[in-house]
Amino acid sequence: MATTLTPYLSFPGTTREAFTFYEKALGATIQAMLRYADMPASAPSDGCGNVAAQSGDAIMHAALVLPGGAMLFAGDPPHGMPYEGVKGAMLALQFDTVGEAERAFQALAEGGQVTMPMGPTFWARTFGMLTDRHGISWAVGGEPIPFAS
């Protein structure tokens, strides 16, 4: 049985904006962008009223497919559920070439904050870290260097 691990992010009502940004920055494709308002009337409620009516155009589930097939999921919290931010996690992107890594790093850094500029390391020809404009932390590496055994 194959196992996949797909990060699922939460945004404070900005999933659509964030995924549109990631689609362009990473050369990805938005596969799904489902609003709470798209939920069928027969979908279960949260016990606090009609989730679809209260959450409306907020994004219930979004799926982004990156080149190579990796996926990233996200959504906005339903009405009444507080947004607490993404804490204690970083998304790591690995690219085959330095050029691909630098392009993605620069695109993700636009409007964000670089925490470690791109540069050579002992595990990759280039590596850097940043927090993007949506509060997501990224580690970006290009051209991995094989570890000696």
For each residue, the residues with C-beta under 8 A, 3 or more apart:
1:
2:
3:
4: 71
5:
6: 70 71 72 73
7: 72 73 89 91
8: 73 74 75
9: 15 18 72 73 74 75 86 136
10: 74 75 76 77 83 84 86
11: 14 15 17 18 59 74 75 76 83 134
12: 76 77 83 85
13: 58 76 83
14: 11 17 18 76 134
15: 9 11 18 19 33 58 59 62 74 75 76
16: 19 20 33 59 62
17: 11 14 20 21 134
18: 9 11 14 15 21 22 74 134 136
19: 15 16 22 23 30 33 62 64 74
20: 16 17 23 24 30
21: 17 18 24 25 132 133 134
22: 18 19 25 26 28 64 72
23: 19 20 26 28 29 30 64
24: 20 21 27 107
25: 21 22 104 107 108 110
26: 22 23 64 66 67 93 104 107 108
27: 24 66 67
28: 22 23 64 65 66 67 72
29: 23 64 65
30: 19 20 23 33 62 63 64
31: 63 64 65 71
32: 61 62 63
33: 15 16 19 30 59 62
34: 38 59 60 61 62
35: 38 56 57 58 59 60
36: 39 51 52 54 55 56 57 58 59 60 78 79
37: 52 53 55 56 57
38: 34 35 52 60
39: 36 43 51 52 60
40: 43
41: 52
42:
43: 39 40 51 52
44:
45: 48 49 50 51
46: 49 51 78 80
47:
48: 45 51 54 80
49: 45 46 53 54
50: 45 53 54
51: 36 39 43 45 46 48 54 55 78 79
52: 36 37 38 39 41 43 55 56
53: 37 49 50 56
54: 36 48 49 50 51 78 79 80
55: 36 37 51 52 58 60 76 78 79
56: 35 36 37 52 53
57: 35 36 37
58: 13 15 35 36 55 76 77 78 79
59: 11 15 16 33 34 35 36 62 74 75 76
60: 34 35 36 38 39 55 75 76 78
61: 32 34 73 74 75
62: 15 16 19 30 32 33 34 59 73 74 75
63: 30 31 32 71 72 73
64: 19 22 23 26 28 29 30 31 71 72 73 74
65: 28 29 31 69 70 71
66: 26 27 28 69 70 71 72
67: 26 27 28
68:
69: 65 66
70: 6 65 66
71: 4 6 31 63 64 65 66
72: 6 7 9 22 28 63 64 66 91
73: 6 7 8 9 61 62 63 64
74: 8 9 10 11 15 18 19 59 61 62 64
75: 8 9 10 11 15 59 60 61 62
76: 10 11 12 13 14 15 55 58 59 60 83
77: 10 12 58 81 82 83
78: 36 46 51 54 55 58 60 81
79: 36 51 54 55 58
80: 46 48 54
81: 77 78
82: 77
83: 10 11 12 13 76 77
84: 10 87
85: 12 135
86: 9 10 89 135 136 137
87: 84
88:
89: 7 86 137
90: 129 137 138 139
91: 7 72 136 137 138 139
92: 138 139 140 141
93: 26 101 104 138 139 140 141
94: 124 141 142 144
95: 98 100 101 104 140 141 142 143
96: 100 142 143
97: 100 101 142 143
98: 95 101 102 125 126 142 143
99: 102 103 142
100: 95 96 97 103 104 142
101: 93 95 97 98 104 105 118 124 126 127 128 140 141 142 143
102: 98 99 105 106 118 126 142
103: 99 100 106 107
104: 25 26 93 95 100 101 107 108 140
105: 101 102 108 109 118 128 130 138 140
106: 102 103 109 110
107: 24 25 26 103 104 110
108: 25 26 104 105 112 130 132 138 140
109: 105 106 112 113 114 130 132
110: 25 106 107 133
111: 132 133
112: 108 109 130 131 132 133 134
113: 109 130 131
114: 109 117 128 129 130
115: 129 130 131 137
116: 119 127 128 129 130
117: 114 128
118: 101 102 105 126 127 128 140 142
119: 116 126 127 128
120: 124 125 126 127
121: 124 126 127 141 145
122: 145
123: 127 141 144 145 147
124: 94 101 120 121 127 141 142 143 144 145
125: 98 120 142 143 144 145
126: 98 101 102 118 119 120 121 141 142 143
127: 101 116 118 119 120 121 123 124 139 140 141 142
128: 101 105 114 116 117 118 119 139 140
129: 90 114 115 116 137 138 139 140
130: 105 108 109 112 113 114 115 116 137 138 140
131: 112 113 115 135 136 137 138
132: 21 108 109 111 112 135 136 137 138
133: 21 110 111 112
134: 11 14 17 18 21 112
135: 85 86 131 132
136: 9 18 86 91 131 132
137: 86 89 90 91 115 129 130 131 132
138: 90 91 92 93 105 108 129 130 131 132
139: 90 91 92 93 127 128 129
140: 92 93 95 101 104 105 108 118 127 128 129 130
141: 92 93 94 95 101 121 123 124 126 127 144
142: 94 95 96 97 98 99 100 101 102 118 124 125 126 127
143: 95 96 97 98 101 124 125 126
144: 94 123 124 125 141
145: 121 122 123 124 125
146:
147: 123
148:
149:
